[in-house]
Amino acid sequence: MKYDTIIVGAGSAGCVLATRLSEDPARSVLLLEAGPDYPIFEHLPDDLKLGNNVYLSAYGPHNWGFNARVSPDQPALEIPRGKATGGSSAVNGQVFYRGIPDDYDGWAAMGNDEWAFTDVLPYFRKMETDRDFSGDFHGSDGPIPIKRDTRDQWEPHSKAFYQACVDAGFPEDLDQNHPESAGVGPRPRNHVEGVRISMAIAYLDLARHRLNLTIKSGAAARRIIFEGDRAVGMEIDSGGETFIVEGEEIVLSSGAVVSPKLLMLSGVGPAAHLREMGIPVIHDAPGVGQNLRDHPIATVLYRAKGERPDVQAPVIQVCTRYTAPGSHLKSDMIISPTLLTSEHRPVQIEIDDDDNYLGLSAAIQLALGSGELKLASTDPNDQPKLDYRYLTEPFDRERMRTAIRYIVELGEHPALKEMMVERITPTDEELATDDALDAWLLKYTGTSHHISGTCKMGLSSDPMAVVDQHGHVHGLQGLRVADASVMPDCIRANTNATTIMIAEKIADYIKSGI
């Protein structure tokens, strides 16, 4: 059978694409997923179902377990990505932030003129049912339920952090998805009564009954099959066998790690790198795997009083979004209180799991530095090489230094200090000079797990652009990319909501024949 559309990867983007494209009963759709599928909610494993303890989910059995070089002092940090239908939305912290309008207007200024904030806002509204806010900026009948924990539901650390921020002069910000959001407030989350609402639940379950949609789990893509410059199928491994499925159009939605990896394995990427790996060049695309973006994050760690919270206590409830002092980039920093059941558990620090800890973390939301992804071998089962190159830009180091020192001051607020026994790291000596704090940052800065940008969207005149603004791979036919990898730059927010928006918008392009 030859399918009209083959979607490679059933993560956040793939679930959206499969659901929207199969709304047309005349279109045959094949959705491929390397991980397992759990179509019956009662059979959903707890690491995917229970959303509060993100550490057990992100580092659980449904994890690709990639490794990355973050800095010279961190050569092998684990990078969890979801391996199941729902992808990383099945293991993440369910923070449903949008970027700020400047993010999308910036994409438009790069030549993607259909991606300005006013162009993408309808898709943000289309995807959600916001249970707390209505009006022009919020959706009321979309598949994803969005809610914020009320103040009486906040954990003690969330209440103390909120009070410390308000007393420090940050404005109260109850709606952090408002276009003018700034300050401290509750995080919007796709989370209902302890259950993570992944895109497999929110979207794919709406379409499972459709006869024109085939969902094939346990099917790992090996490479794209080309006839000349046209993509005509996928070579996949499934059930111990290798075979080819044919399609009129292939849409890669495998995420910012696997989508560029598949392109390169198929002969689409930087020609010199492909030749080095012994891969015949189908199309020289220098930007594939370049422009790797994410949010660097570092945590001030405290030993806290009392018993450690229950393993399913809500981790992510409040945060502060602000503009770094002297920054030309609006809302470029976020500070959050962090339990060690977060996926942002501080790296390279010895933790006693019987003790009680609290972290206050800072994350750059629009770093200037970027990294790259390259192949390690031609074996599709081998991990690619990820090099984040964090804190190579002086301005990134400056913002992180300022944020860490500010957090230490914030930790002296009576509401927070009352909860603490001692600050574990950084020490006073590590805070004393810029050089000492830079050394600490290079050792302890981790990632927010918001990898994006590795198949950049842009004009064909941009040598780093891999796809046009409709998702078509430049220079090829029958092939699109639609996932977080097409973001031209990182957004100033968690990336899941924007990834879903990208899939909604490109699904409309496909249905319209654009």
Helices and strands as residue ranges (DSSP letters): E 2-8, H 12-21, E 29-32, G 41-43, H 46-49, H 54-58, E 66-69, E 77-79, G 87-90, H 101-109, H 117-127, E 128-130, E 144-146, G 151-153, H 156-167, E 183-186, E 191-192, E 195-196, H 199-199, I 200-204, H 205-207, E 213-216, E 219-227, E 230-238, E 241-252, H 255-265, E 268-269, H 271-276, E 283-284, E 296-304, E 318-322, E 333-338, E 357-364, E 372-374, E 385-387, H 394-410, H 414-417, E 420-425, H 428-431, H 434-444, E 446-447, E 479-481, G 484-486, H 496-511
